[in-house]
Amino acid sequence: MSAAAHSDTPAVRTGTVKSVFAHLDCLVEGIDALKRAGIRDIVVTAPLPRHEIEEMLYEGRPSPVRWFTLGGALFGGIFGFALCSLTHLNWAMIIPAGKPLVSIPTFMVIAFESTVLWGCLSTLVGMMLLARLPAHDLQVEATDPRFSDDVFGLIVNNLGKKQAAKVTDMLNGAGAIEVENGYDGHVVAPAPETPVIPPGAVAAEPDDPNTGMLVKITVAATVIILASVIGVGIFFQQTVKGLLNDAGYSYSTTEQAVAPDNRPNK
């Protein structure tokens, strides 16, 4: 049945259908119906996070935020270890003689803290970028204030007139309490007394981890860490060692990087 639009809601553009759901199970049924009809250009809003919505939209695919976390953590670990190493290599006389200039057990503490710090910061940045926060360019239908209160929103875009009418009927059948078609105006549909979830509409998150990806990440992290350690050693051999010998300090080539003992070669 037709009715006047809610006084606080923006008008729906032509080619767009906006629906309001009071119950999560009805929303999931509506998303499933749209997917089975081959309609993918949809926007879903919710007043709270729900795994059922994520599962229906992303079909079990993991969040790409994890790549921001991985990149930030790898950068942080290398940065922390390199910071300690290069500091000691450039100011070699600040530690007593006989102590290693590049002490892996000691520097790993700083590398770990840097890994956690940069991993967390990168995760925050990735989450905000992928969530498009702060949101200044939301489509007008998604700015309905009710969507941040106690109802769910399902918006379908880029529809022809006949397809919009079909989508309107599908969403009404799924249990939407309100459907607004940009072609026809505002339509309020009565909610079903007993919402029914189709079998398999709400899938559980996969329990099996992606072991292949974990192995690749572990191998890549190991290679990067080893490369950074070897790189620091090569840097020492090519730069600081020669500077120490040129300055007249004794240095044993049979040992690893150690501070000079202040005894001149002459």
Buried (B, 14 or more C-beta within 10 A) or exposed (E): EEEEBBEEBBBBEEBBBBBBBBBBBBBBBBBBBBBEEEBEEBBBBBEEEBEBBBBBBEEEEEEEBEEBBBBBBBBBBBBBBBBBBBEBBEEBEEBEEEEBBBBEEEBBEBBBEBBBBBBBBBBBEBBEEEEEEEEEEEBBBBEBEBBEEEBBBBBBBEBEEEBBBBBBEBBBBBBBBBBBBBBBEBBBBEBBEEBEBEEEBBBEEEEEEEEEEEEEBEEEBEEBBEEBBEEBBEBBEEEBBEEBBEEEBBBEEEEEBBBBEEEEEE
